């Protein structure tokens, strides 16, 4: 998964829907486990957080839509 410096300008430039038709997650290079999920079929972008749990499983939660929440 790609990592970028997440800023309001960078998030606005992320392709949604993604050209290959698959959802893509862009991880923040400064804040571990935080990212933006871009839909493959709609123009939706979501803030997400992910953490590794004991036993090797990962837990991902949706924080909210980029359009409704400021990055700050």
Sine and cosine of phi, psi and omega as CSV:
sin_phi,cos_phi,sin_psi,cos_psi,sin_omega,cos_omega
0.00,0.00,0.64,-0.77,-0.04,-1.00
-0.95,0.30,0.54,-0.84,0.10,-0.99
-0.89,-0.46,0.65,-0.76,0.02,-1.00
-0.62,-0.79,0.24,-0.97,0.12,-0.99
-0.99,0.13,0.96,-0.27,-0.09,-1.00
-0.97,0.24,0.92,-0.40,0.13,-0.99
-0.76,-0.65,0.22,-0.98,0.01,-1.00
-0.86,0.51,-0.64,0.77,0.01,-1.00
-0.91,0.40,-0.69,0.72,-0.02,-1.00
-0.91,0.42,-0.64,0.76,0.01,-1.00
-0.91,0.41,-0.62,0.78,0.01,-1.00
-0.90,0.43,-0.46,0.89,-0.02,-1.00
-1.00,0.05,-0.16,0.99,-0.02,-1.00
-0.91,0.41,0.69,-0.72,-0.04,-1.00
-0.97,0.26,0.84,-0.54,0.10,-0.99
-0.55,-0.83,0.88,-0.47,0.07,1.00
-0.95,0.31,0.54,-0.84,-0.04,-1.00
-0.94,0.35,0.65,-0.76,-0.07,-1.00
-0.84,0.54,-0.51,0.86,-0.03,-1.00
-1.00,0.09,-0.05,1.00,0.06,-1.00
0.99,0.13,0.05,1.00,0.01,-1.00
-0.93,-0.35,0.52,-0.85,0.06,-1.00
-0.93,0.36,0.60,-0.80,-0.04,-1.00
-0.77,-0.64,0.63,-0.77,0.04,-1.00
-0.92,-0.38,0.79,-0.61,0.07,-1.00
-0.96,-0.29,0.91,-0.41,-0.05,-1.00
-1.00,0.04,0.58,-0.82,0.05,-1.00
-0.95,0.30,0.72,-0.70,0.00,-1.00
-0.99,0.13,-0.14,0.99,0.00,-1.00
-0.97,-0.26,-0.59,0.80,-0.08,-1.00
-0.92,-0.39,0.96,-0.28,-0.08,-1.00
-0.90,0.45,0.74,-0.67,0.06,-1.00
1.00,0.04,0.00,1.00,-0.01,-1.00
-0.94,-0.33,0.67,-0.74,-0.01,-1.00
-0.32,-0.95,-0.02,-1.00,0.05,-1.00
-0.85,-0.53,0.80,-0.60,0.03,-1.00
-0.98,-0.17,0.84,-0.55,0.02,-1.00
-0.96,-0.27,0.78,-0.62,-0.01,-1.00
-0.92,0.38,0.44,-0.90,0.05,-1.00
-1.00,-0.05,-0.26,0.97,-0.09,-1.00
-0.86,-0.52,-0.37,0.93,0.01,-1.00
-0.84,-0.54,0.01,-1.00,0.00,-1.00
-1.00,-0.07,0.40,0.92,-0.05,-1.00
-0.99,0.12,0.69,-0.72,0.11,-0.99
-0.81,-0.59,0.72,-0.70,-0.05,-1.00
-0.80,-0.60,0.61,-0.79,0.19,-0.98
-0.98,0.18,0.69,-0.72,0.03,-1.00
-0.71,-0.70,0.34,-0.94,0.11,-0.99
-0.72,-0.70,0.60,-0.80,-0.01,-1.00
-0.66,-0.75,0.61,-0.79,0.02,-1.00
-0.62,-0.78,0.60,-0.80,0.08,-1.00
-0.99,0.13,0.74,-0.67,0.00,-1.00
-0.99,-0.17,0.30,-0.95,0.09,-1.00
-0.85,0.52,0.62,-0.78,-0.02,-1.00
1.00,-0.10,0.04,1.00,0.09,-1.00
1.00,0.03,0.01,1.00,0.02,-1.00
-1.00,0.04,0.46,-0.89,0.03,-1.00
-0.93,-0.37,0.58,-0.82,0.05,-1.00
-0.88,-0.48,0.83,-0.56,0.00,-1.00
-0.88,-0.47,0.73,-0.68,0.05,-1.00
-0.81,-0.58,0.53,-0.85,0.07,-1.00
-1.00,-0.01,0.79,-0.61,0.03,-1.00
-1.00,0.09,-0.72,0.70,0.02,-1.00
0.29,-0.96,0.10,-1.00,0.00,-1.00
-0.96,0.29,0.56,-0.83,0.02,-1.00
-0.88,0.47,-0.58,0.81,-0.03,-1.00
-0.93,0.37,-0.40,0.92,-0.06,-1.00
-0.98,-0.20,-0.19,0.98,-0.05,-1.00
-0.78,-0.63,0.69,-0.73,0.10,-1.00
-0.99,0.15,0.55,-0.84,-0.01,-1.00
-0.90,0.43,-0.57,0.82,-0.02,-1.00
-0.88,0.47,0.00,0.00,0.00,0.00
